[in-house]
């Protein structure tokens, strides 16, 4: 699946844990240090420093979607043009880990999106073989 195909995905095409395990192109570009707060910072591509920030966060980030029941662990693609697309959902994670991250957030949420916790990051790395 190419970048353009990822852009054209719909909710029925979303990648799961087993799909992601087979995608070294995605796994190698996961940015565990990028949070929803970092992703939502205003950037202007005309400013060199903002363009550099965008280059640093381009790739993939996990976040917790709180607007669903149960909450979902999602994978977001951040493109070079600052366009984002949700491309994955990890159903295998224990929902209590997600609820704890929402109840005791590491960072304040932004637009219903919560940052993953260290515990979730460690779980993901183990499950994805990273």
N, CA, C and O atoms as CSV, one atom per row, in Angstrom:
chain,resi,resn,atom,element,x,y,z
A,1,UNK,N,N,0.853,-1.176,0.000
A,1,UNK,CA,C,0.000,0.000,0.000
A,1,UNK,C,C,0.897,1.237,0.000
A,1,UNK,O,O,1.757,1.389,0.867
A,2,UNK,N,N,0.693,2.094,-0.954
A,2,UNK,CA,C,1.501,3.303,-1.081
A,2,UNK,C,C,0.954,4.413,-0.196
A,2,UNK,O,O,-0.113,4.276,0.403
A,3,UNK,N,N,1.699,5.522,-0.119
A,3,UNK,CA,C,1.238,6.685,0.649
A,3,UNK,C,C,-0.086,7.206,0.114
A,3,UNK,O,O,-0.968,7.573,0.890
A,4,UNK,N,N,-0.231,7.241,-1.200
A,4,UNK,CA,C,-1.495,7.712,-1.785
A,4,UNK,C,C,-2.650,6.793,-1.425
A,4,UNK,O,O,-3.759,7.255,-1.158
A,5,UNK,N,N,-2.385,5.483,-1.417
A,5,UNK,CA,C,-3.433,4.541,-1.036
A,5,UNK,C,C,-3.804,4.709,0.435
A,5,UNK,O,O,-4.972,4.577,0.802
A,6,UNK,N,N,-2.803,5.003,1.285
A,6,UNK,CA,C,-3.092,5.260,2.697
A,6,UNK,C,C,-3.975,6.495,2.836
A,6,UNK,O,O,-4.879,6.520,3.671
A,7,UNK,N,N,-3.720,7.516,2.026
A,7,UNK,CA,C,-4.533,8.735,2.067
A,7,UNK,C,C,-5.989,8.461,1.682
A,7,UNK,O,O,-6.903,9.112,2.188
A,8,UNK,N,N,-6.195,7.503,0.794
A,8,UNK,CA,C,-7.533,7.217,0.277
A,8,UNK,C,C,-8.296,6.176,1.094
A,8,UNK,O,O,-9.400,5.782,0.717
A,9,UNK,N,N,-7.721,5.732,2.202
A,9,UNK,CA,C,-8.374,4.710,3.021
A,9,UNK,C,C,-9.663,5.239,3.638
A,9,UNK,O,O,-9.804,6.438,3.880
A,10,UNK,N,N,-10.597,4.333,3.886
A,10,UNK,CA,C,-11.774,4.688,4.671
A,10,UNK,C,C,-11.793,3.815,5.918
A,10,UNK,O,O,-10.922,2.963,6.092
A,11,UNK,N,N,-12.759,4.017,6.768
A,11,UNK,CA,C,-12.801,3.335,8.060
A,11,UNK,C,C,-12.811,1.815,7.897
A,11,UNK,O,O,-12.366,1.103,8.798
A,12,UNK,N,N,-13.303,1.310,6.782
A,12,UNK,CA,C,-13.362,-0.138,6.572
A,12,UNK,C,C,-12.016,-0.712,6.145
A,12,UNK,O,O,-11.821,-1.927,6.195
A,13,UNK,N,N,-11.089,0.140,5.728
A,13,UNK,CA,C,-9.766,-0.303,5.292
A,13,UNK,C,C,-8.718,-0.190,6.395
A,13,UNK,O,O,-7.556,-0.530,6.172
A,14,UNK,N,N,-9.099,0.271,7.556
A,14,UNK,CA,C,-8.155,0.612,8.607
A,14,UNK,C,C,-7.303,-0.605,8.988
A,14,UNK,O,O,-7.796,-1.732,9.035
A,15,UNK,N,N,-6.018,-0.355,9.260
A,15,UNK,CA,C,-5.076,-1.423,9.581
A,15,UNK,C,C,-5.183,-1.820,11.046
A,15,UNK,O,O,-5.382,-0.971,11.915
A,16,UNK,N,N,-5.051,-3.111,11.313
A,16,UNK,CA,C,-5.046,-3.627,12.672
A,16,UNK,C,C,-3.633,-3.999,13.099
A,16,UNK,O,O,-2.673,-3.783,12.359
A,17,UNK,N,N,-3.516,-4.555,14.285
A,17,UNK,CA,C,-2.217,-4.922,14.841
A,17,UNK,C,C,-1.468,-5.892,13.931
A,17,UNK,O,O,-0.291,-5.675,13.641
A,18,UNK,N,N,-2.122,-6.948,13.481
A,18,UNK,CA,C,-1.442,-7.925,12.625
A,18,UNK,C,C,-1.024,-7.323,11.289
A,18,UNK,O,O,0.023,-7.679,10.749
A,19,UNK,N,N,-1.833,-6.416,10.756
A,19,UNK,CA,C,-1.463,-5.725,9.510
A,19,UNK,C,C,-0.197,-4.898,9.718
A,19,UNK,O,O,0.710,-4.911,8.885
A,20,UNK,N,N,-0.149,-4.181,10.837
A,20,UNK,CA,C,0.997,-3.308,11.111
A,20,UNK,C,C,2.286,-4.100,11.298
A,20,UNK,O,O,3.360,-3.641,10.911
A,21,UNK,N,N,2.182,-5.274,11.882
A,21,UNK,CA,C,3.370,-6.110,12.096
A,21,UNK,C,C,4.052,-6.459,10.781
A,21,UNK,O,O,5.256,-6.716,10.749
A,22,UNK,N,N,3.283,-6.467,9.695
A,22,UNK,CA,C,3.799,-6.817,8.367
A,22,UNK,C,C,4.238,-5.593,7.565
A,22,UNK,O,O,4.532,-5.710,6.375
A,23,UNK,N,N,4.286,-4.423,8.201
A,23,UNK,CA,C,4.578,-3.184,7.492
A,23,UNK,C,C,5.822,-2.496,8.042
A,23,UNK,O,O,5.703,-1.517,8.778
A,24,UNK,N,N,7.019,-2.989,7.699
A,24,UNK,CA,C,8.235,-2.339,8.194
A,24,UNK,C,C,8.337,-0.876,7.770
A,24,UNK,O,O,8.972,-0.079,8.460
A,25,UNK,N,N,7.717,-0.512,6.638
A,25,UNK,CA,C,7.737,0.880,6.192
A,25,UNK,C,C,6.999,1.782,7.176
A,25,UNK,O,O,7.380,2.938,7.359
A,26,UNK,N,N,5.963,1.275,7.800
A,26,UNK,CA,C,5.227,2.043,8.810
A,26,UNK,C,C,5.927,1.940,10.155
A,26,UNK,O,O,6.137,2.950,10.828
A,27,UNK,N,N,6.291,0.720,10.552
A,27,UNK,CA,C,6.922,0.509,11.861
A,27,UNK,C,C,8.162,1.374,12.046
A,27,UNK,O,O,8.403,1.895,13.135
A,28,UNK,N,N,8.940,1.528,10.994
A,28,UNK,CA,C,10.186,2.304,11.102
A,28,UNK,C,C,9.935,3.804,11.216
A,28,UNK,O,O,10.843,4.557,11.567
A,29,UNK,N,N,8.718,4.243,10.924
A,29,UNK,CA,C,8.399,5.671,10.954
A,29,UNK,C,C,7.458,6.066,12.094
A,29,UNK,O,O,6.952,7.188,12.121
A,30,UNK,N,N,7.224,5.145,13.037
A,30,UNK,CA,C,6.382,5.483,14.186
A,30,UNK,C,C,7.165,6.410,15.104
A,30,UNK,O,O,8.295,6.112,15.492
A,31,UNK,N,N,6.556,7.531,15.445
A,31,UNK,CA,C,7.183,8.545,16.305
A,31,UNK,C,C,6.518,8.476,17.680
A,31,UNK,O,O,5.487,9.105,17.916
A,32,UNK,N,N,7.121,7.707,18.578
A,32,UNK,CA,C,6.533,7.549,19.908
A,32,UNK,C,C,6.620,8.826,20.732
A,32,UNK,O,O,5.912,8.966,21.729
A,33,UNK,N,N,7.474,9.750,20.333
A,33,UNK,CA,C,7.613,11.013,21.073
A,33,UNK,C,C,6.645,12.095,20.581
A,33,UNK,O,O,6.545,13.153,21.203
A,34,UNK,N,N,5.949,11.854,19.501
A,34,UNK,CA,C,4.986,12.830,18.983
A,34,UNK,C,C,3.636,12.578,19.656
A,34,UNK,O,O,3.120,11.460,19.656
A,35,UNK,N,N,3.088,13.633,20.221
A,35,UNK,CA,C,1.808,13.559,20.927
A,35,UNK,C,C,0.755,14.356,20.158
A,35,UNK,O,O,1.099,15.127,19.263
A,36,UNK,N,N,-0.511,14.180,20.494
A,36,UNK,CA,C,-1.532,15.012,19.848
A,36,UNK,C,C,-1.262,16.505,20.032
A,36,UNK,O,O,-1.554,17.301,19.140
A,37,UNK,N,N,-0.708,16.887,21.178
A,37,UNK,CA,C,-0.412,18.293,21.432
A,37,UNK,C,C,0.639,18.813,20.448
A,37,UNK,O,O,0.501,19.914,19.916
A,38,UNK,N,N,1.675,18.030,20.209
A,38,UNK,CA,C,2.728,18.421,19.258
A,38,UNK,C,C,2.152,18.478,17.844
A,38,UNK,O,O,2.428,19.409,17.086
A,39,UNK,N,N,1.355,17.479,17.505
A,39,UNK,CA,C,0.786,17.413,16.167
A,39,UNK,C,C,-0.155,18.586,15.892
A,39,UNK,O,O,-0.247,19.047,14.754
A,40,UNK,N,N,-0.852,19.071,16.915
A,40,UNK,CA,C,-1.831,20.144,16.735
A,40,UNK,C,C,-1.239,21.552,16.843
A,40,UNK,O,O,-1.959,22.533,16.658
A,41,UNK,N,N,0.054,21.668,17.139
A,41,UNK,CA,C,0.664,23.003,17.215
A,41,UNK,C,C,0.536,23.704,15.865
A,41,UNK,O,O,0.708,23.071,14.823
A,42,UNK,N,N,0.238,24.996,15.871
A,42,UNK,CA,C,0.162,25.723,14.602
A,42,UNK,C,C,1.532,25.771,13.919
A,42,UNK,O,O,2.557,26.004,14.559
A,43,UNK,N,N,1.520,25.548,12.616
A,43,UNK,CA,C,2.754,25.611,11.824
A,43,UNK,C,C,2.453,26.342,10.522
A,43,UNK,O,O,1.351,26.251,9.983
A,44,UNK,N,N,3.437,27.057,10.034
A,44,UNK,CA,C,3.313,27.765,8.766
A,44,UNK,C,C,4.475,27.339,7.885
A,44,UNK,O,O,5.637,27.601,8.195
A,45,UNK,N,N,4.145,26.680,6.784
A,45,UNK,CA,C,5.194,26.116,5.942
A,45,UNK,C,C,6.109,27.179,5.354
A,45,UNK,O,O,7.188,26.856,4.857
A,46,UNK,N,N,5.701,28.432,5.401
A,46,UNK,CA,C,6.560,29.509,4.903
A,46,UNK,C,C,7.698,29.818,5.875
A,46,UNK,O,O,8.689,30.439,5.492
A,47,UNK,N,N,7.563,29.390,7.123
A,47,UNK,CA,C,8.612,29.628,8.121
A,47,UNK,C,C,9.552,28.428,8.167
A,47,UNK,O,O,9.103,27.307,8.405
A,48,UNK,N,N,10.851,28.644,7.942
A,48,UNK,CA,C,11.797,27.520,7.929
A,48,UNK,C,C,11.777,26.693,9.214
A,48,UNK,O,O,11.886,25.468,9.160
A,49,UNK,N,N,11.637,27.351,10.369
A,49,UNK,CA,C,11.638,26.597,11.634
A,49,UNK,C,C,10.391,25.706,11.751
A,49,UNK,O,O,10.462,24.615,12.317
A,50,UNK,N,N,9.264,26.163,11.224
A,50,UNK,CA,C,8.052,25.348,11.255
A,50,UNK,C,C,8.143,24.194,10.262
A,50,UNK,O,O,7.656,23.095,10.529
A,51,UNK,N,N,8.762,24.449,9.129
A,51,UNK,CA,C,8.959,23.392,8.143
A,51,UNK,C,C,9.864,22.303,8.715
A,51,UNK,O,O,9.646,21.117,8.471
A,52,UNK,N,N,10.875,22.711,9.476
A,52,UNK,CA,C,11.772,21.748,10.123
A,52,UNK,C,C,11.015,20.925,11.167
A,52,UNK,O,O,11.223,19.715,11.263
A,53,UNK,N,N,10.143,21.563,11.946
A,53,UNK,CA,C,9.319,20.835,12.926
A,53,UNK,C,C,8.451,19.800,12.230
A,53,UNK,O,O,8.317,18.670,12.700
A,54,UNK,N,N,7.859,20.193,11.101
A,54,UNK,CA,C,7.006,19.278,10.359
A,54,UNK,C,C,7.802,18.070,9.880
A,54,UNK,O,O,7.316,16.941,9.943
A,55,UNK,N,N,9.019,18.301,9.403
A,55,UNK,CA,C,9.867,17.181,8.974
A,55,UNK,C,C,10.121,16.223,10.128
A,55,UNK,O,O,10.167,15.008,9.937
A,56,UNK,N,N,10.288,16.776,11.331
A,56,UNK,CA,C,10.566,15.948,12.509
A,56,UNK,C,C,9.371,15.092,12.912
A,56,UNK,O,O,9.559,13.982,13.411
A,57,UNK,N,N,8.163,15.571,12.712
A,57,UNK,CA,C,6.994,14.805,13.159
A,57,UNK,C,C,6.338,13.999,12.040
A,57,UNK,O,O,5.440,13.200,12.308
A,58,UNK,N,N,6.764,14.191,10.799
A,58,UNK,CA,C,6.195,13.429,9.694
A,58,UNK,C,C,6.432,11.944,9.927
A,58,UNK,O,O,7.550,11.519,10.219
A,59,UNK,N,N,5.393,11.180,9.799
A,59,UNK,CA,C,5.463,9.738,10.042
A,59,UNK,C,C,4.143,9.275,10.631
A,59,UNK,O,O,3.073,9.601,10.116
A,60,UNK,N,N,4.226,8.513,11.712
A,60,UNK,CA,C,3.033,7.934,12.323
A,60,UNK,C,C,3.069,8.130,13.826
A,60,UNK,O,O,4.135,8.052,14.436
A,61,UNK,N,N,1.913,8.383,14.432
A,61,UNK,CA,C,1.825,8.509,15.886
A,61,UNK,C,C,0.577,7.799,16.388
A,61,UNK,O,O,-0.461,7.781,15.726
A,62,UNK,N,N,0.703,7.219,17.565
A,62,UNK,CA,C,-0.447,6.607,18.222
A,62,UNK,C,C,-1.120,7.636,19.115
A,62,UNK,O,O,-0.459,8.498,19.693
A,63,UNK,N,N,-2.422,7.539,19.222
A,63,UNK,CA,C,-3.179,8.379,20.149
A,63,UNK,C,C,-4.399,7.605,20.625
A,63,UNK,O,O,-4.786,6.601,20.027
A,64,UNK,N,N,-4.991,8.081,21.696
A,64,UNK,CA,C,-6.195,7.462,22.242
A,64,UNK,C,C,-7.385,8.334,21.857
A,64,UNK,O,O,-7.429,9.523,22.173
A,65,UNK,N,N,-8.333,7.732,21.181
A,65,UNK,CA,C,-9.566,8.415,20.779
A,65,UNK,C,C,-10.593,8.223,21.890
A,65,UNK,O,O,-11.023,7.103,22.165
A,66,UNK,N,N,-10.979,9.323,22.522
A,66,UNK,CA,C,-11.893,9.243,23.665
A,66,UNK,C,C,-13.359,9.413,23.276
A,66,UNK,O,O,-14.241,9.241,24.117
A,67,UNK,N,N,-13.630,9.742,22.032
A,67,UNK,CA,C,-15.004,10.012,21.605
A,67,UNK,C,C,-15.742,8.749,21.189
A,67,UNK,O,O,-16.855,8.828,20.670
A,68,UNK,N,N,-15.138,7.580,21.410
A,68,UNK,CA,C,-15.790,6.316,21.103
A,68,UNK,C,C,-15.961,5.532,22.400
A,68,UNK,O,O,-15.295,5.811,23.397
A,69,UNK,N,N,-16.841,4.570,22.379
A,69,UNK,CA,C,-17.023,3.701,23.542
A,69,UNK,C,C,-16.944,2.260,23.070
A,69,UNK,O,O,-17.815,1.829,22.315
A,70,UNK,N,N,-15.955,1.507,23.473
A,70,UNK,CA,C,-14.871,1.923,24.367
A,70,UNK,C,C,-13.891,2.838,23.637
A,70,UNK,O,O,-13.944,2.957,22.412
A,71,UNK,N,N,-12.994,3.488,24.390
A,71,UNK,CA,C,-11.972,4.325,23.749
A,71,UNK,C,C,-11.127,3.484,22.793
A,71,UNK,O,O,-11.006,2.271,22.963
A,72,UNK,N,N,-10.550,4.131,21.799
A,72,UNK,CA,C,-9.764,3.400,20.807
A,72,UNK,C,C,-8.318,3.852,20.765
A,72,UNK,O,O,-8.011,5.030,20.948
A,73,UNK,N,N,-7.436,2.897,20.519
A,73,UNK,CA,C,-6.024,3.201,20.293
A,73,UNK,C,C,-5.833,3.284,18.787
A,73,UNK,O,O,-5.954,2.284,18.080
A,74,UNK,N,N,-5.536,4.478,18.306
A,74,UNK,CA,C,-5.508,4.755,16.880
A,74,UNK,C,C,-4.093,5.081,16.409
A,74,UNK,O,O,-3.254,5.538,17.186
A,75,UNK,N,N,-3.845,4.836,15.114
A,75,UNK,CA,C,-2.576,5.205,14.494
A,75,UNK,C,C,-2.862,6.264,13.437
A,75,UNK,O,O,-3.673,6.057,12.535
A,76,UNK,N,N,-2.190,7.389,13.563
A,76,UNK,CA,C,-2.393,8.537,12.681
A,76,UNK,C,C,-1.171,8.724,11.794
A,76,UNK,O,O,-0.035,8.695,12.266
A,77,UNK,N,N,-1.420,8.916,10.512
A,77,UNK,CA,C,-0.338,9.239,9.575
A,77,UNK,C,C,-0.257,10.754,9.463
A,77,UNK,O,O,-1.256,11.421,9.193
A,78,UNK,N,N,0.948,11.296,9.674
A,78,UNK,CA,C,1.186,12.736,9.530
A,78,UNK,C,C,2.017,12.917,8.267
A,78,UNK,O,O,3.169,12.487,8.205
A,79,UNK,N,N,1.426,13.553,7.267
A,79,UNK,CA,C,2.099,13.713,5.986
A,79,UNK,C,C,3.013,14.925,5.941
A,79,UNK,O,O,2.969,15.789,6.817
A,80,UNK,N,N,3.839,14.974,4.913
A,80,UNK,CA,C,4.800,16.077,4.752
A,80,UNK,C,C,4.114,17.416,4.532
A,80,UNK,O,O,4.703,18.471,4.766
A,81,UNK,N,N,2.870,17.366,4.082
A,81,UNK,CA,C,2.139,18.619,3.868
A,81,UNK,C,C,1.247,18.949,5.059
A,81,UNK,O,O,0.367,19.805,4.965
A,82,UNK,N,N,1.480,18.258,6.195
A,82,UNK,CA,C,0.745,18.496,7.442
A,82,UNK,C,C,-0.681,17.969,7.386
A,82,UNK,O,O,-1.510,18.344,8.215
A,83,UNK,N,N,-0.975,17.110,6.427
A,83,UNK,CA,C,-2.288,16.479,6.343
A,83,UNK,C,C,-2.212,15.159,7.099
A,83,UNK,O,O,-1.261,14.394,6.941
A,84,UNK,N,N,-3.225,14.901,7.924
A,84,UNK,CA,C,-3.226,13.682,8.726
A,84,UNK,C,C,-4.369,12.760,8.309
A,84,UNK,O,O,-5.420,13.209,7.850
A,85,UNK,N,N,-4.134,11.457,8.481
A,85,UNK,CA,C,-5.129,10.442,8.179
A,85,UNK,C,C,-5.021,9.341,9.219
A,85,UNK,O,O,-3.928,8.831,9.465
A,86,UNK,N,N,-6.130,8.969,9.830
A,86,UNK,CA,C,-6.113,7.828,10.740
A,86,UNK,C,C,-6.091,6.568,9.893
A,86,UNK,O,O,-6.984,6.339,9.078
A,87,UNK,N,N,-5.051,5.743,10.096
A,87,UNK,CA,C,-4.894,4.555,9.258
A,87,UNK,C,C,-4.947,3.250,10.039
A,87,UNK,O,O,-4.989,2.176,9.440
A,88,UNK,N,N,-4.947,3.324,11.375
A,88,UNK,CA,C,-4.923,2.088,12.148
A,88,UNK,C,C,-5.710,2.179,13.434
A,88,UNK,O,O,-5.908,3.257,13.995
A,89,UNK,N,N,-6.159,1.008,13.894
A,89,UNK,CA,C,-6.848,0.893,15.180
A,89,UNK,C,C,-6.407,-0.418,15.803
A,89,UNK,O,O,-6.486,-1.477,15.180
A,90,UNK,N,N,-5.942,-0.334,17.041
A,90,UNK,CA,C,-5.431,-1.504,17.749
A,90,UNK,C,C,-6.501,-1.982,18.728
A,90,UNK,O,O,-6.677,-1.400,19.799
A,91,UNK,N,N,-7.206,-3.036,18.357
A,91,UNK,CA,C,-8.286,-3.561,19.198
A,91,UNK,C,C,-7.777,-4.488,20.301
A,91,UNK,O,O,-8.488,-4.748,21.271
A,92,UNK,N,N,-6.554,-4.984,20.156
A,92,UNK,CA,C,-6.040,-5.986,21.090
A,92,UNK,C,C,-5.612,-5.415,22.441
A,92,UNK,O,O,-5.455,-6.172,23.400
A,93,UNK,N,N,-5.423,-4.126,22.538
A,93,UNK,CA,C,-4.959,-3.537,23.800
A,93,UNK,C,C,-6.062,-3.640,24.858
A,93,UNK,O,O,-7.235,-3.419,24.555
A,94,UNK,N,N,-5.692,-3.973,26.085
A,94,UNK,CA,C,-6.703,-3.995,27.149
A,94,UNK,C,C,-7.333,-2.608,27.320
A,94,UNK,O,O,-6.629,-1.614,27.498
A,95,UNK,N,N,-8.659,-2.557,27.265
A,95,UNK,CA,C,-9.370,-1.279,27.321
A,95,UNK,C,C,-9.090,-0.545,28.629
A,95,UNK,O,O,-9.143,0.684,28.665
A,96,UNK,N,N,-8.796,-1.272,29.695
A,96,UNK,CA,C,-8.508,-0.610,30.971
A,96,UNK,C,C,-7.245,0.243,30.889
A,96,UNK,O,O,-7.144,1.259,31.577
A,97,UNK,N,N,-6.282,-0.154,30.061
A,97,UNK,CA,C,-5.084,0.676,29.869
A,97,UNK,C,C,-5.474,2.016,29.257
A,97,UNK,O,O,-4.937,3.059,29.631
A,98,UNK,N,N,-6.404,1.982,28.321
A,98,UNK,CA,C,-6.852,3.217,27.670
A,98,UNK,C,C,-7.662,4.079,28.635
A,98,UNK,O,O,-7.488,5.297,28.682
A,99,UNK,N,N,-8.534,3.453,29.392
A,99,UNK,CA,C,-9.347,4.212,30.358
A,99,UNK,C,C,-8.463,4.882,31.415
A,99,UNK,O,O,-8.712,6.023,31.803
A,100,UNK,N,N,-7.436,4.172,31.875
A,100,UNK,CA,C,-6.510,4.749,32.858
A,100,UNK,C,C,-5.794,5.953,32.259
A,100,UNK,O,O,-5.617,6.969,32.931
A,101,UNK,N,N,-5.381,5.844,30.996
A,101,UNK,CA,C,-4.691,6.957,30.334
A,101,UNK,C,C,-5.607,8.173,30.186
A,101,UNK,O,O,-5.133,9.310,30.201
A,102,UNK,N,N,-6.897,7.946,30.046
A,102,UNK,CA,C,-7.858,9.046,29.946
A,102,UNK,C,C,-8.157,9.623,31.331
A,102,UNK,O,O,-8.256,10.839,31.499
A,103,UNK,N,N,-8.299,8.743,32.312
A,103,UNK,CA,C,-8.615,9.194,33.678
A,103,UNK,C,C,-7.451,9.923,34.335
A,103,UNK,O,O,-7.653,10.843,35.128
A,104,UNK,N,N,-6.228,9.508,34.001
A,104,UNK,CA,C,-5.015,10.118,34.571
A,104,UNK,C,C,-4.072,10.481,33.422
A,104,UNK,O,O,-3.034,9.842,33.247
A,105,UNK,N,N,-4.427,11.495,32.648
A,105,UNK,CA,C,-3.652,11.799,31.438
A,105,UNK,C,C,-2.246,12.322,31.730
A,105,UNK,O,O,-2.028,13.097,32.661
A,106,UNK,N,N,-1.307,11.874,30.908
A,106,UNK,CA,C,0.065,12.379,30.986
A,106,UNK,C,C,0.105,13.836,30.529
A,106,UNK,O,O,0.883,14.636,31.048
A,107,UNK,N,N,-0.739,14.173,29.557
A,107,UNK,CA,C,-0.862,15.533,29.017
A,107,UNK,C,C,-2.347,15.838,28.845
A,107,UNK,O,O,-3.147,14.917,28.684
A,108,UNK,N,N,-2.724,17.104,28.878
A,108,UNK,CA,C,-4.141,17.429,28.644
A,108,UNK,C,C,-4.560,16.982,27.236
A,108,UNK,O,O,-3.761,17.059,26.303
A,109,UNK,N,N,-5.782,16.525,27.080
A,109,UNK,CA,C,-6.236,16.100,25.753
A,109,UNK,C,C,-6.413,17.294,24.824
A,109,UNK,O,O,-6.559,18.434,25.267
A,110,UNK,N,N,-6.398,17.008,23.543
A,110,UNK,CA,C,-6.688,18.021,22.541
A,110,UNK,C,C,-7.658,17.413,21.528
A,110,UNK,O,O,-7.361,16.387,20.916
A,111,UNK,N,N,-8.809,18.044,21.355
A,111,UNK,CA,C,-9.833,17.597,20.407
A,111,UNK,C,C,-10.227,16.141,20.630
A,111,UNK,O,O,-10.438,15.401,19.670
A,112,UNK,N,N,-10.326,15.727,21.894
A,112,UNK,CA,C,-10.717,14.357,22.217
A,112,UNK,C,C,-9.611,13.335,22.068
A,112,UNK,O,O,-9.830,12.139,22.263
A,113,UNK,N,N,-8.415,13.805,21.719
A,113,UNK,CA,C,-7.271,12.913,21.527
A,113,UNK,C,C,-6.358,12.988,22.749
A,113,UNK,O,O,-5.976,14.070,23.193
A,114,UNK,N,N,-6.019,11.818,23.281
A,114,UNK,CA,C,-5.113,11.730,24.422
A,114,UNK,C,C,-3.794,11.115,23.978
A,114,UNK,O,O,-3.755,10.252,23.101
A,115,UNK,N,N,-2.716,11.578,24.602
A,115,UNK,CA,C,-1.400,10.991,24.351
A,115,UNK,C,C,-1.345,9.603,24.978
A,115,UNK,O,O,-2.001,9.339,25.985
A,116,UNK,N,N,-0.561,8.728,24.376
A,116,UNK,CA,C,-0.380,7.411,24.983
A,116,UNK,C,C,0.544,7.546,26.191
A,116,UNK,O,O,1.368,8.459,26.258
A,117,UNK,N,N,0.398,6.637,27.129
A,117,UNK,CA,C,1.241,6.623,28.325
A,117,UNK,C,C,2.475,5.768,28.066
A,117,UNK,O,O,2.560,5.066,27.058
A,118,UNK,N,N,3.421,5.836,28.985
A,118,UNK,CA,C,4.612,4.983,28.880
A,118,UNK,C,C,4.216,3.509,28.870
A,118,UNK,O,O,4.799,2.710,28.138
A,119,UNK,N,N,3.237,3.159,29.674
A,119,UNK,CA,C,2.782,1.766,29.755
A,119,UNK,C,C,2.208,1.304,28.408
A,119,UNK,O,O,2.475,0.186,27.968
A,120,UNK,N,N,1.430,2.156,27.767
A,120,UNK,CA,C,0.872,1.816,26.453
A,120,UNK,C,C,1.984,1.748,25.414
A,120,UNK,O,O,1.997,0.848,24.574
A,121,UNK,N,N,2.915,2.695,25.468
A,121,UNK,CA,C,4.047,2.670,24.536
A,121,UNK,C,C,4.818,1.354,24.664
A,121,UNK,O,O,5.155,0.727,23.660
A,122,UNK,N,N,5.094,0.939,25.903
A,122,UNK,CA,C,5.825,-0.311,26.123
A,122,UNK,C,C,5.034,-1.508,25.603
A,122,UNK,O,O,5.606,-2.423,25.009
A,123,UNK,N,N,3.723,-1.504,25.826
A,123,UNK,CA,C,2.866,-2.581,25.329
A,123,UNK,C,C,2.931,-2.638,23.798
A,123,UNK,O,O,3.075,-3.713,23.216
A,124,UNK,N,N,2.824,-1.480,23.158
A,124,UNK,CA,C,2.880,-1.417,21.690
A,124,UNK,C,C,4.213,-1.928,21.160
A,124,UNK,O,O,4.252,-2.720,20.218
A,125,UNK,N,N,5.295,-1.476,21.764
A,125,UNK,CA,C,6.617,-1.908,21.299
A,125,UNK,C,C,6.763,-3.421,21.410
A,125,UNK,O,O,7.314,-4.066,20.517
A,126,UNK,N,N,6.272,-3.976,22.496
A,126,UNK,CA,C,6.340,-5.434,22.683
A,126,UNK,C,C,5.501,-6.139,21.619
A,126,UNK,O,O,5.976,-7.067,20.965
A,127,UNK,N,N,4.264,-5.702,21.447
A,127,UNK,CA,C,3.351,-6.346,20.498
A,127,UNK,C,C,3.822,-6.203,19.048
A,127,UNK,O,O,3.627,-7.108,18.236
A,128,UNK,N,N,4.438,-5.074,18.730
A,128,UNK,CA,C,4.895,-4.819,17.356
A,128,UNK,C,C,6.317,-5.307,17.107
A,128,UNK,O,O,6.813,-5.237,15.983
A,129,UNK,N,N,6.969,-5.798,18.152
A,129,UNK,CA,C,8.335,-6.307,18.004
A,129,UNK,C,C,9.357,-5.213,17.778
A,129,UNK,O,O,10.325,-5.406,17.042
A,130,UNK,N,N,9.150,-4.070,18.403
A,130,UNK,CA,C,10.070,-2.934,18.222
A,130,UNK,C,C,11.020,-2.812,19.401
A,130,UNK,O,O,11.863,-1.916,19.423
